Amino acid sequence: MSSEITIDEFMKVDLRVGLVKEAEVITGTKLVRLLVDLGELGERQIIAGIGEYYKPEDLIGRRIIVVANLKPKKIRGYVSQGMLLAAEDRSGRPYILTVDGEPEPGAKIV
């Protein structure tokens, strides 16, 4: 079981709807570079280890859930400015979390 956090700690996480504008595999890796529109927060580059399971062209136009206030991190020479959320099955395969309908890019997850 994971450790518990308070509601105040959880409220620090800024979850937003992101619209994937561009996606490409980083050559020689299983990483995908995504350019995600977060509305009023602008576009963000996100590096995700999903290349084994998702084709970049299948990601473009999808609305995903993004942690928008994660401290940027350099990964393989690219700066990742957020994190997409995914659920794993028992084998470890990720399934990107999406939203129902078509909320605007940048919409806050409440």
Chimera marker file (.cmm) of the C-alpha trace (Angstrom):
<marker_set name="trace">
<marker id="1" x="0.000" y="0.000" z="0.000" r="1" g="1" b="0" radius="0.5"/>
<marker id="2" x="1.289" y="3.463" z="-0.816" r="1" g="1" b="0" radius="0.5"/>
<marker id="3" x="1.732" y="6.066" z="1.899" r="1" g="1" b="0" radius="0.5"/>
<marker id="4" x="-1.112" y="8.450" z="2.605" r="1" g="1" b="0" radius="0.5"/>
<marker id="5" x="-0.961" y="12.160" z="1.865" r="1" g="1" b="0" radius="0.5"/>
<marker id="6" x="-3.157" y="14.981" z="3.054" r="1" g="1" b="0" radius="0.5"/>
<marker id="7" x="-5.625" y="16.800" z="0.846" r="1" g="1" b="0" radius="0.5"/>
<marker id="8" x="-3.375" y="19.872" z="1.144" r="1" g="1" b="0" radius="0.5"/>
<marker id="9" x="-0.455" y="17.887" z="-0.297" r="1" g="1" b="0" radius="0.5"/>
<marker id="10" x="-2.621" y="16.564" z="-3.130" r="1" g="1" b="0" radius="0.5"/>
<marker id="11" x="-3.857" y="20.065" z="-3.965" r="1" g="1" b="0" radius="0.5"/>
<marker id="12" x="-0.268" y="21.056" z="-4.811" r="1" g="1" b="0" radius="0.5"/>
<marker id="13" x="-0.423" y="18.848" z="-7.930" r="1" g="1" b="0" radius="0.5"/>
<marker id="14" x="-1.680" y="20.823" z="-10.941" r="1" g="1" b="0" radius="0.5"/>
<marker id="15" x="-3.412" y="18.360" z="-13.285" r="1" g="1" b="0" radius="0.5"/>
<marker id="16" x="-4.481" y="19.740" z="-16.666" r="1" g="1" b="0" radius="0.5"/>
<marker id="17" x="-5.942" y="18.573" z="-19.950" r="1" g="1" b="0" radius="0.5"/>
<marker id="18" x="-3.276" y="18.600" z="-22.637" r="1" g="1" b="0" radius="0.5"/>
<marker id="19" x="-3.832" y="18.341" z="-26.381" r="1" g="1" b="0" radius="0.5"/>
<marker id="20" x="-1.006" y="16.500" z="-28.154" r="1" g="1" b="0" radius="0.5"/>
<marker id="21" x="0.148" y="18.646" z="-31.098" r="1" g="1" b="0" radius="0.5"/>
<marker id="22" x="3.332" y="16.778" z="-32.102" r="1" g="1" b="0" radius="0.5"/>
<marker id="23" x="4.888" y="13.427" z="-31.239" r="1" g="1" b="0" radius="0.5"/>
<marker id="24" x="8.067" y="11.687" z="-32.325" r="1" g="1" b="0" radius="0.5"/>
<marker id="25" x="10.238" y="8.823" z="-31.132" r="1" g="1" b="0" radius="0.5"/>
<marker id="26" x="13.649" y="9.912" z="-29.897" r="1" g="1" b="0" radius="0.5"/>
<marker id="27" x="16.053" y="7.999" z="-32.142" r="1" g="1" b="0" radius="0.5"/>
<marker id="28" x="17.646" y="4.959" z="-30.517" r="1" g="1" b="0" radius="0.5"/>
<marker id="29" x="15.314" y="4.985" z="-27.497" r="1" g="1" b="0" radius="0.5"/>
<marker id="30" x="11.835" y="3.936" z="-26.387" r="1" g="1" b="0" radius="0.5"/>
<marker id="31" x="11.132" y="7.556" z="-25.492" r="1" g="1" b="0" radius="0.5"/>
<marker id="32" x="8.568" y="9.763" z="-27.210" r="1" g="1" b="0" radius="0.5"/>
<marker id="33" x="8.880" y="13.551" z="-27.372" r="1" g="1" b="0" radius="0.5"/>
<marker id="34" x="5.458" y="15.162" z="-27.169" r="1" g="1" b="0" radius="0.5"/>
<marker id="35" x="4.540" y="18.795" z="-27.740" r="1" g="1" b="0" radius="0.5"/>
<marker id="36" x="1.399" y="19.361" z="-25.688" r="1" g="1" b="0" radius="0.5"/>
<marker id="37" x="-0.934" y="22.387" z="-25.747" r="1" g="1" b="0" radius="0.5"/>
<marker id="38" x="-1.955" y="23.388" z="-22.219" r="1" g="1" b="0" radius="0.5"/>
<marker id="39" x="-4.055" y="26.385" z="-23.253" r="1" g="1" b="0" radius="0.5"/>
<marker id="40" x="-3.235" y="29.497" z="-21.229" r="1" g="1" b="0" radius="0.5"/>
<marker id="41" x="-0.144" y="27.737" z="-19.804" r="1" g="1" b="0" radius="0.5"/>
<marker id="42" x="1.297" y="27.444" z="-23.316" r="1" g="1" b="0" radius="0.5"/>
<marker id="43" x="2.883" y="24.492" z="-25.053" r="1" g="1" b="0" radius="0.5"/>
<marker id="44" x="5.081" y="22.070" z="-23.145" r="1" g="1" b="0" radius="0.5"/>
<marker id="45" x="7.541" y="19.436" z="-24.250" r="1" g="1" b="0" radius="0.5"/>
<marker id="46" x="7.060" y="16.147" z="-22.417" r="1" g="1" b="0" radius="0.5"/>
<marker id="47" x="9.370" y="13.150" z="-22.701" r="1" g="1" b="0" radius="0.5"/>
<marker id="48" x="7.645" y="9.834" z="-21.965" r="1" g="1" b="0" radius="0.5"/>
<marker id="49" x="8.801" y="6.213" z="-22.027" r="1" g="1" b="0" radius="0.5"/>
<marker id="50" x="5.888" y="4.973" z="-24.117" r="1" g="1" b="0" radius="0.5"/>
<marker id="51" x="7.560" y="4.367" z="-27.489" r="1" g="1" b="0" radius="0.5"/>
<marker id="52" x="7.338" y="0.600" z="-27.191" r="1" g="1" b="0" radius="0.5"/>
<marker id="53" x="3.546" y="0.783" z="-26.890" r="1" g="1" b="0" radius="0.5"/>
<marker id="54" x="2.394" y="3.847" z="-28.831" r="1" g="1" b="0" radius="0.5"/>
<marker id="55" x="3.068" y="5.093" z="-32.351" r="1" g="1" b="0" radius="0.5"/>
<marker id="56" x="3.641" y="8.858" z="-32.404" r="1" g="1" b="0" radius="0.5"/>
<marker id="57" x="1.080" y="9.422" z="-35.157" r="1" g="1" b="0" radius="0.5"/>
<marker id="58" x="-1.604" y="7.758" z="-32.990" r="1" g="1" b="0" radius="0.5"/>
<marker id="59" x="-1.009" y="10.279" z="-30.192" r="1" g="1" b="0" radius="0.5"/>
<marker id="60" x="-1.503" y="13.474" z="-32.178" r="1" g="1" b="0" radius="0.5"/>
<marker id="61" x="-4.870" y="15.062" z="-31.401" r="1" g="1" b="0" radius="0.5"/>
<marker id="62" x="-5.450" y="13.095" z="-28.200" r="1" g="1" b="0" radius="0.5"/>
<marker id="63" x="-6.459" y="14.819" z="-24.989" r="1" g="1" b="0" radius="0.5"/>
<marker id="64" x="-4.315" y="13.521" z="-22.141" r="1" g="1" b="0" radius="0.5"/>
<marker id="65" x="-3.900" y="14.318" z="-18.465" r="1" g="1" b="0" radius="0.5"/>
<marker id="66" x="-0.683" y="16.161" z="-17.612" r="1" g="1" b="0" radius="0.5"/>
<marker id="67" x="1.050" y="17.100" z="-14.363" r="1" g="1" b="0" radius="0.5"/>
<marker id="68" x="1.678" y="20.736" z="-15.294" r="1" g="1" b="0" radius="0.5"/>
<marker id="69" x="3.681" y="21.919" z="-12.287" r="1" g="1" b="0" radius="0.5"/>
<marker id="70" x="6.367" y="19.235" z="-12.216" r="1" g="1" b="0" radius="0.5"/>
<marker id="71" x="9.890" y="20.641" z="-12.079" r="1" g="1" b="0" radius="0.5"/>
<marker id="72" x="11.514" y="20.366" z="-15.550" r="1" g="1" b="0" radius="0.5"/>
<marker id="73" x="14.019" y="17.534" z="-15.967" r="1" g="1" b="0" radius="0.5"/>
<marker id="74" x="16.583" y="16.835" z="-18.671" r="1" g="1" b="0" radius="0.5"/>
<marker id="75" x="16.177" y="13.373" z="-20.212" r="1" g="1" b="0" radius="0.5"/>
<marker id="76" x="18.575" y="12.212" z="-22.932" r="1" g="1" b="0" radius="0.5"/>
<marker id="77" x="19.386" y="15.816" z="-23.810" r="1" g="1" b="0" radius="0.5"/>
<marker id="78" x="15.733" y="16.937" z="-23.954" r="1" g="1" b="0" radius="0.5"/>
<marker id="79" x="13.992" y="19.002" z="-21.289" r="1" g="1" b="0" radius="0.5"/>
<marker id="80" x="10.740" y="17.429" z="-20.106" r="1" g="1" b="0" radius="0.5"/>
<marker id="81" x="8.343" y="20.087" z="-18.799" r="1" g="1" b="0" radius="0.5"/>
<marker id="82" x="5.679" y="17.883" z="-17.264" r="1" g="1" b="0" radius="0.5"/>
<marker id="83" x="4.461" y="14.316" z="-17.058" r="1" g="1" b="0" radius="0.5"/>
<marker id="84" x="1.595" y="12.492" z="-18.697" r="1" g="1" b="0" radius="0.5"/>
<marker id="85" x="-0.462" y="10.162" z="-16.537" r="1" g="1" b="0" radius="0.5"/>
<marker id="86" x="-0.828" y="6.490" z="-17.396" r="1" g="1" b="0" radius="0.5"/>
<marker id="87" x="-2.060" y="3.323" z="-15.725" r="1" g="1" b="0" radius="0.5"/>
<marker id="88" x="-0.131" y="0.048" z="-15.971" r="1" g="1" b="0" radius="0.5"/>
<marker id="89" x="-1.512" y="-3.435" z="-16.382" r="1" g="1" b="0" radius="0.5"/>
<marker id="90" x="0.071" y="-6.434" z="-14.629" r="1" g="1" b="0" radius="0.5"/>
<marker id="91" x="2.727" y="-6.773" z="-17.326" r="1" g="1" b="0" radius="0.5"/>
<marker id="92" x="3.780" y="-3.133" z="-16.944" r="1" g="1" b="0" radius="0.5"/>
<marker id="93" x="2.213" y="-1.916" z="-20.196" r="1" g="1" b="0" radius="0.5"/>
<marker id="94" x="1.168" y="1.742" z="-19.827" r="1" g="1" b="0" radius="0.5"/>
<marker id="95" x="-2.266" y="3.020" z="-20.861" r="1" g="1" b="0" radius="0.5"/>
<marker id="96" x="-2.383" y="6.790" z="-21.235" r="1" g="1" b="0" radius="0.5"/>
<marker id="97" x="-5.144" y="8.402" z="-19.194" r="1" g="1" b="0" radius="0.5"/>
<marker id="98" x="-7.496" y="10.511" z="-21.279" r="1" g="1" b="0" radius="0.5"/>
<marker id="99" x="-10.649" y="12.525" z="-20.639" r="1" g="1" b="0" radius="0.5"/>
<marker id="100" x="-14.267" y="12.082" z="-21.637" r="1" g="1" b="0" radius="0.5"/>
<marker id="101" x="-15.491" y="14.579" z="-24.218" r="1" g="1" b="0" radius="0.5"/>
<marker id="102" x="-13.432" y="17.490" z="-25.504" r="1" g="1" b="0" radius="0.5"/>
<marker id="103" x="-12.558" y="19.886" z="-22.700" r="1" g="1" b="0" radius="0.5"/>
<marker id="104" x="-10.367" y="22.810" z="-23.739" r="1" g="1" b="0" radius="0.5"/>
<marker id="105" x="-6.584" y="22.400" z="-23.566" r="1" g="1" b="0" radius="0.5"/>
<marker id="106" x="-5.405" y="23.609" z="-20.186" r="1" g="1" b="0" radius="0.5"/>
<marker id="107" x="-8.671" y="22.783" z="-18.406" r="1" g="1" b="0" radius="0.5"/>
<marker id="108" x="-7.947" y="22.043" z="-14.749" r="1" g="1" b="0" radius="0.5"/>
<marker id="109" x="-8.647" y="18.521" z="-13.513" r="1" g="1" b="0" radius="0.5"/>
<marker id="110" x="-10.807" y="18.865" z="-10.396" r="1" g="1" b="0" radius="0.5"/>
<link id1="1" id2="2" r="1" g="1" b="0" radius="0.2"/>
<link id1="2" id2="3" r="1" g="1" b="0" radius="0.2"/>
<link id1="3" id2="4" r="1" g="1" b="0" radius="0.2"/>
<link id1="4" id2="5" r="1" g="1" b="0" radius="0.2"/>
<link id1="5" id2="6" r="1" g="1" b="0" radius="0.2"/>
<link id1="6" id2="7" r="1" g="1" b="0" radius="0.2"/>
<link id1="7" id2="8" r="1" g="1" b="0" radius="0.2"/>
<link id1="8" id2="9" r="1" g="1" b="0" radius="0.2"/>
<link id1="9" id2="10" r="1" g="1" b="0" radius="0.2"/>
<link id1="10" id2="11" r="1" g="1" b="0" radius="0.2"/>
<link id1="11" id2="12" r="1" g="1" b="0" radius="0.2"/>
<link id1="12" id2="13" r="1" g="1" b="0" radius="0.2"/>
<link id1="13" id2="14" r="1" g="1" b="0" radius="0.2"/>
<link id1="14" id2="15" r="1" g="1" b="0" radius="0.2"/>
<link id1="15" id2="16" r="1" g="1" b="0" radius="0.2"/>
<link id1="16" id2="17" r="1" g="1" b="0" radius="0.2"/>
<link id1="17" id2="18" r="1" g="1" b="0" radius="0.2"/>
<link id1="18" id2="19" r="1" g="1" b="0" radius="0.2"/>
<link id1="19" id2="20" r="1" g="1" b="0" radius="0.2"/>
<link id1="20" id2="21" r="1" g="1" b="0" radius="0.2"/>
<link id1="21" id2="22" r="1" g="1" b="0" radius="0.2"/>
<link id1="22" id2="23" r="1" g="1" b="0" radius="0.2"/>
<link id1="23" id2="24" r="1" g="1" b="0" radius="0.2"/>
<link id1="24" id2="25" r="1" g="1" b="0" radius="0.2"/>
<link id1="25" id2="26" r="1" g="1" b="0" radius="0.2"/>
<link id1="26" id2="27" r="1" g="1" b="0" radius="0.2"/>
<link id1="27" id2="28" r="1" g="1" b="0" radius="0.2"/>
<link id1="28" id2="29" r="1" g="1" b="0" radius="0.2"/>
<link id1="29" id2="30" r="1" g="1" b="0" radius="0.2"/>
<link id1="30" id2="31" r="1" g="1" b="0" radius="0.2"/>
<link id1="31" id2="32" r="1" g="1" b="0" radius="0.2"/>
<link id1="32" id2="33" r="1" g="1" b="0" radius="0.2"/>
<link id1="33" id2="34" r="1" g="1" b="0" radius="0.2"/>
<link id1="34" id2="35" r="1" g="1" b="0" radius="0.2"/>
<link id1="35" id2="36" r="1" g="1" b="0" radius="0.2"/>
<link id1="36" id2="37" r="1" g="1" b="0" radius="0.2"/>
<link id1="37" id2="38" r="1" g="1" b="0" radius="0.2"/>
<link id1="38" id2="39" r="1" g="1" b="0" radius="0.2"/>
<link id1="39" id2="40" r="1" g="1" b="0" radius="0.2"/>
<link id1="40" id2="41" r="1" g="1" b="0" radius="0.2"/>
<link id1="41" id2="42" r="1" g="1" b="0" radius="0.2"/>
<link id1="42" id2="43" r="1" g="1" b="0" radius="0.2"/>
<link id1="43" id2="44" r="1" g="1" b="0" radius="0.2"/>
<link id1="44" id2="45" r="1" g="1" b="0" radius="0.2"/>
<link id1="45" id2="46" r="1" g="1" b="0" radius="0.2"/>
<link id1="46" id2="47" r="1" g="1" b="0" radius="0.2"/>
<link id1="47" id2="48" r="1" g="1" b="0" radius="0.2"/>
<link id1="48" id2="49" r="1" g="1" b="0" radius="0.2"/>
<link id1="49" id2="50" r="1" g="1" b="0" radius="0.2"/>
<link id1="50" id2="51" r="1" g="1" b="0" radius="0.2"/>
<link id1="51" id2="52" r="1" g="1" b="0" radius="0.2"/>
<link id1="52" id2="53" r="1" g="1" b="0" radius="0.2"/>
<link id1="53" id2="54" r="1" g="1" b="0" radius="0.2"/>
<link id1="54" id2="55" r="1" g="1" b="0" radius="0.2"/>
<link id1="55" id2="56" r="1" g="1" b="0" radius="0.2"/>
<link id1="56" id2="57" r="1" g="1" b="0" radius="0.2"/>
<link id1="57" id2="58" r="1" g="1" b="0" radius="0.2"/>
<link id1="58" id2="59" r="1" g="1" b="0" radius="0.2"/>
<link id1="59" id2="60" r="1" g="1" b="0" radius="0.2"/>
<link id1="60" id2="61" r="1" g="1" b="0" radius="0.2"/>
<link id1="61" id2="62" r="1" g="1" b="0" radius="0.2"/>
<link id1="62" id2="63" r="1" g="1" b="0" radius="0.2"/>
<link id1="63" id2="64" r="1" g="1" b="0" radius="0.2"/>
<link id1="64" id2="65" r="1" g="1" b="0" radius="0.2"/>
<link id1="65" id2="66" r="1" g="1" b="0" radius="0.2"/>
<link id1="66" id2="67" r="1" g="1" b="0" radius="0.2"/>
<link id1="67" id2="68" r="1" g="1" b="0" radius="0.2"/>
<link id1="68" id2="69" r="1" g="1" b="0" radius="0.2"/>
<link id1="69" id2="70" r="1" g="1" b="0" radius="0.2"/>
<link id1="70" id2="71" r="1" g="1" b="0" radius="0.2"/>
<link id1="71" id2="72" r="1" g="1" b="0" radius="0.2"/>
<link id1="72" id2="73" r="1" g="1" b="0" radius="0.2"/>
<link id1="73" id2="74" r="1" g="1" b="0" radius="0.2"/>
<link id1="74" id2="75" r="1" g="1" b="0" radius="0.2"/>
<link id1="75" id2="76" r="1" g="1" b="0" radius="0.2"/>
<link id1="76" id2="77" r="1" g="1" b="0" radius="0.2"/>
<link id1="77" id2="78" r="1" g="1" b="0" radius="0.2"/>
<link id1="78" id2="79" r="1" g="1" b="0" radius="0.2"/>
<link id1="79" id2="80" r="1" g="1" b="0" radius="0.2"/>
<link id1="80" id2="81" r="1" g="1" b="0" radius="0.2"/>
<link id1="81" id2="82" r="1" g="1" b="0" radius="0.2"/>
<link id1="82" id2="83" r="1" g="1" b="0" radius="0.2"/>
<link id1="83" id2="84" r="1" g="1" b="0" radius="0.2"/>
<link id1="84" id2="85" r="1" g="1" b="0" radius="0.2"/>
<link id1="85" id2="86" r="1" g="1" b="0" radius="0.2"/>
<link id1="86" id2="87" r="1" g="1" b="0" radius="0.2"/>
<link id1="87" id2="88" r="1" g="1" b="0" radius="0.2"/>
<link id1="88" id2="89" r="1" g="1" b="0" radius="0.2"/>
<link id1="89" id2="90" r="1" g="1" b="0" radius="0.2"/>
<link id1="90" id2="91" r="1" g="1" b="0" radius="0.2"/>
<link id1="91" id2="92" r="1" g="1" b="0" radius="0.2"/>
<link id1="92" id2="93" r="1" g="1" b="0" radius="0.2"/>
<link id1="93" id2="94" r="1" g="1" b="0" radius="0.2"/>
<link id1="94" id2="95" r="1" g="1" b="0" radius="0.2"/>
<link id1="95" id2="96" r="1" g="1" b="0" radius="0.2"/>
<link id1="96" id2="97" r="1" g="1" b="0" radius="0.2"/>
<link id1="97" id2="98" r="1" g="1" b="0" radius="0.2"/>
<link id1="98" id2="99" r="1" g="1" b="0" radius="0.2"/>
<link id1="99" id2="100" r="1" g="1" b="0" radius="0.2"/>
<link id1="100" id2="101" r="1" g="1" b="0" radius="0.2"/>
<link id1="101" id2="102" r="1" g="1" b="0" radius="0.2"/>
<link id1="102" id2="103" r="1" g="1" b="0" radius="0.2"/>
<link id1="103" id2="104" r="1" g="1" b="0" radius="0.2"/>
<link id1="104" id2="105" r="1" g="1" b="0" radius="0.2"/>
<link id1="105" id2="106" r="1" g="1" b="0" radius="0.2"/>
<link id1="106" id2="107" r="1" g="1" b="0" radius="0.2"/>
<link id1="107" id2="108" r="1" g="1" b="0" radius="0.2"/>
<link id1="108" id2="109" r="1" g="1" b="0" radius="0.2"/>
<link id1="109" id2="110" r="1" g="1" b="0" radius="0.2"/>
</marker_set>
